[in-house]
């Protein structure tokens, strides 16, 4: 039985779902085939991804492939109550309420797992965390799963190394169709969409500090520069730092960047990227936003403890006033700003990411001898999605001739 805030919101949610379906052509092609072939017939799937319209479409497509789908969110502040109701009205068991407490959020994850899933689709590793611990009894039918994010894959690899991964997992985030598009172009656009919509402030002329220059950081920095910001990058990887300098950005430590920035955006997947020693150096009225996965990149608890006053300044903005009189503004409680204070990645972007999820899940159903390890997405899946996306956009590319293929695979000239 679905757990949503208000089923009377279903019509609004279905409109959102219908809208994104028109802009997710690769997933639509997969849906058409799934509906005919039913690759998931007789299988139960537990899905934990940000509960908004694009995710709802993924759940719907999986159900068209014959799966019994049980779907929840991966962050209580990214759940859209009307979309949850709309998805439930389409016959998919849905568990999620915007603003759920940590206890309620975990209960929704557990409700999703009570189906004893054959396949899990995770975003950040919360389902696997439960299946590897307090909910291990619900993992008796597991064939495997798929993980959406960098953060989640780091957690999976740590479990694999420790020998406690509960099932084989597909590293969806590492697929070309995912990180080339989603992480760079999706995060680059949606993070700024969330920041700009929430603050109603200009970007041009400001100094923007981007923490982390992976694919997400590249996108955030690129879009900031495109809107006229002066961009500083902080990094721990020397080659990513060099890459940032080659793209025209200043590189320095967070300690050196702290007094210079007007806007800080963390995209590292790590914790304690911005802490008390940085807060003490910052300008009055800086903006602090996180576009990584968890709400630990900006140490909001430390900021709260050292502040002398706190105030809700706008929706999704809390100002923390320090003893020196300066106010630091935290967006979306330090959670994912593009989802907690925005609509997430554009539909065209998630079309490719969720196409990877769908095809990786199908691939898992065809395997019988996988070990409990993290597996790369097969190149054939990436290629299929890339070609489907090109075709949907009316584009074509060249094809190697047999002679060219032989040349590329030969040791002689």
N, C-alpha and C positions, 0 to 999 in steps of 0.2 A: 504494500500500500504506500503510495507516494507521500512524501512529507514536503509540502510547499507552503508558502505563506498564505496564498489566497487564490483559489481556483477561478475566481471571477476575473482575474487578470489574464486568463488564458488567451483571449482574442488578441490582446496587444502583443503577447508573446509570439503567437502564431504569425502575426504580421511581420515581426522582426525575423523570424525563421524563414518565412517565404521570401523576404527581401534578399537575404544573403544567399539563398539557394540559387538565385538568378545570376550570382557573380562567383560561383564556385564550379566552373565547368568540368575540371578534372574529376572532382568528386562525383559530379553528376554522371559522367561516363562510367565510373566505377559502379555507381548505384544501379545503372541500367543492366550491367553485367551481373552484379550480385543478385538482382531481382530474378534473373533467369536461372542462375546456377545455384543459388542458395548455399554458399560455401560454409555458412555457420549454422546450418540446420541442426537442431538438437543441442546447440552449445549456449552456455550462459556467459555473458560478458559484463564485467564490472569496470566502469569508466569513471575516473576522477580527473577532470580537466575543468578549467575555469567555466562556470556554468553561465554561458551567454549564447547568443544565437548561432555562431559558427560551430560551437561544440554540440549544440542541439542538433544541427544538421548532420554532424558526424554520427551521433547516436541514432538518428533516423535512418541514415544510410546503412549502418550496421544491422539495424533491425530488418531492413529490406533484404539483407543477405541471409536472413533466417535466424539471427541471434535473438535470444532473450536478453535485452539490454537493461542494466541497472546503472543509473548515472547520478553522480554527485559532483559538487564543485571541488576545486583544489585550493580555494581561498575564500573565506566567508565574505570578504568585501568586494569580490568580483562577481558574485552570484547576482543575477538579475531575476527578481521575483516573478516578473511577467513571463520571462522565457522559461523559467522552471515550470510554471503553471501550463504554459503552452505545450511544452514537451510532454508533460504528464497527460494532457488532454489528447495527445496523439498515441497514447497507449504504452508509453515507456515509463517504467518505474523510476521516479525522480526524487532525489533527496537533497534539499538545499534551501536555505533561507538567508537572505542578505543580512549581514551583521550578526550572524550566529556567534554565540560565545565559543571559546575553545572547546568546552565540553560538548556543546550542541554540534559543533563542526565534526568532532570525532565521532559522535553518535551517528551522524549522517554517513560518514565513511564506513562505519561498522554495518549499518543497515544495508549499504550497497554490497558488502562482502557476504552477507548472510545467504546470498543466493548460491554459495559454493561455486564461484566462477571457474570456467575452463580457461578463460583469457582475461587478463587485466590490462587496461590502458591507463597509464599513470602520468601525472604531471607534477614532478617534484618528489615522488617516492613515498607518499603517505600510505597508499594502499599496500605497497610492499613492506613498509615499516610495520604495519599491523599484521600482515600475513606472516612476517618473520618473527612475530612476538605474540601479543595478547590475543590475536585472532587466527592463530595458526590452524585451528580446527576447521576454518572455512577454506583452507587451501588444499583439501584432499583431492580435488578434481583438476588442479592446475596443469595446463599444457605449457603455458608461458605467458609473457606479457610484453608490452611496449612502453618505453619511457620517452616523454616529450622534451625534457629540458636538460641543459647542461648540469644544473644543480642535482637533478635526479640521477643522472648518469654517474656523477661523482659518488653519490651515495651507493649506487648499485655496485660500482667497481670496488668500493671499500668493503661491501658485503661479500662480493665474490672473493676478494683477497683473504677475508676472514673465514671463508667457507660456510657462510650463513645465508647465501642467496636462496630464497625459497623456490625459485623456478627459473628456467631460461628467460632472458630478457633481451629485447631488441632495442638497440641504441638509436631511436628515431631521430634524436637531436643531431646526430652525426651524419645523417644523410644529406647529400648535396641539395636535394629538393627542400630540405628543412632549413639548414643553417644559412645557405646562400640567400634564401628568400626571407624566411621568417625572422631570423635573428638580426640580419642587417637591415633589410628594408621594412620589415614589420615593426621591430622595436624602434628603429630610427624614426618612423613616422608616428607610431602610436604613443610613444613616451612623450613626445612634444605636443601631440594632440591633448593628452591628459594634463600636462603642465600648463599649456596655454589656456585651455578651457577652464581649468580650476582657478588660475591666478588672474586671468584677463590682463596680463602684462606683456610688454614687448620683449622680444628676444634680441633684436638687433642692438649692437653696441654694448651688450652685457658680456662679462667674462664668465664663461661656462666651464666648470671643471667636471670632466668625465673620468670617473674611476673605473679603469679596466678598458683595454683596447682589443678585446676579442671581437667576434662578429657583431654582437650587440653594441659594444662600445664604438665600433667603427660606424655603425648606422647612426647612433646618437650624436657622435661628433660631426659626422658628415652633414646631417640635417641642421645642427646648430650653426655650423659655419655657413651653410647655404642661406640661413636667415640673418646673417650678419653678425653673429657672435664672435668674440675672441675666445678660442678654445684652448684649454689646458688639459693634458692627459696625464693621469697618474697610472703607473704600472709596476708590476714586480718582474715581468718577463723582459729581458733586455732586447729581444728581437721585436716584440710587439711595440716596445717603446721606440725603437729605431724606426719601425714602420710608421708610427704616428708622426715622428719628426719628418719623414720623407713625404708625408701628406700635408705638411705645413703647420702642424700643431706644436705648441710648446710642451715639453715634458719635464716634470719635476715631481718631487715627493708631495704627499698630501700635506705634510707639515709646512712646506713652502707655499703650496697652493691655497691653504686655508684662509690667509688674510686677503687673498686676491679675488676670490670667486664671488660672483653675484648669485649664481645658480650652481648647485652641485647635483650631479646625477650619478648614482652608483650602479654599475653593471658588472659585478665581479663574480657573484655566486659564493662569496666568502662572507665572513662576519667581521664586525668591528673595523670596517673600512674608514668610517668617520666616527671619532670618539671624543671624549671630554677635552683632550689636549688640543684637538682641532677646533671644537666649539669655542674655546676661550679666545681664539685668534680671529674669529670671523667677524665680518662687517655686520652692521645693523641691517635687519630685514633681508638677510639672505634667504634663498629658497633651498630646501633640502628634499630631494626626491630619490626614490629607489626604483630602478627598472630591472633589478636582479630578481631572484625568485622569492626569497624569504625576507622577513622584516627585521633582519639582524645586521644588515650592511651599514645602515645608519643606526648608531647606538642610542635609540630614542629613550630607553630607560635611563641611561646616564644623563642625557639632556634634561629629562624630567626631574631627576634627583638634584641637579645643580641649578635649576631655575628657581627664581623667587616668585614668579607668577606665570600662569598659563591661561590662554584665552582662545576660544574658537573665533577665528577672524573671518573666515568664509567657509562655506561647505567644503569639507575635506582639507582644511588648512588650520592647524593649531600653532599659535605663536607662543614660544617659550622665552620669557624675559629673564636675562641673567643679571647678576649683581652689578655688572658694569653698565647696565641700562640698555644693552643691546638686545634686540628680539630676533630669534632665529625661527623661521617658519618651516614646519614639517608638513609635507603633503601626504595625504592618504595614510597617516599613521606610520609612515615608513614602509608600507606595503607596496606592491607593484602599482606604480602610478598610472600606467597605461590601462590597467583593468580596474583597480580600486577607485580611480578618479576619471575613468574614460571608458571607451567601448572596446578596448583591446585592439589587436591587429586587424587591418582591413580584411574583408572577406576574400579578396583575390589572393592574399598572402596565405591565409589559413587554408585555402583550397589545396595548396601543395602540401602543407604540413599534415593535414588530416588525410590527404590521399596516401601519404606514407604510412600513417597509422593504420588505415584500412587495409592496405596491401600487405603490410608487415604482419598484421593479425591473420590475414588469410594464409600467408606463408607459414606461419606457426602451425596451422591446422594440417599442413602437409608433411610435417616432420615427425619422426618417431624415435630418434636417438639423440636428441639434444641434451647436453650436460647443463648443469645449473651454472651458466656463465652468461656474460654480456656479449651479445653477437652484433656484428655490424649489419647494416641493411644491405641486402644483395644489390649489386650494381644494376641488375636487370630491373629492379623496382624503381630506382632513381631514373633510369633511362625511360621507362614506360611513362612515368609522371611528367618528365621533362618534355617528351614528345607530345603527350596529350595537351599540355599547357600551351606549347607552341601552336598546335593545330587549332586550339580554341581561340587563339589570338590571330589566326590567319597567317601565321608565319611558317616558313620552311627553311631548312638548312641543307648543306651539302652532305653527300654520303661518300664514304671511301670506296674507291674501286677495288676489285680483287688485287690488282697490282700494288695499290697503295697499302692495303692491309698486309700483303706479303712483305713490302718494304719496311713497314714499321715493326714487323715481327722478326726481321732478319738481322743477323750480326754483320752481314756484308752490305756494302753500298750498292 
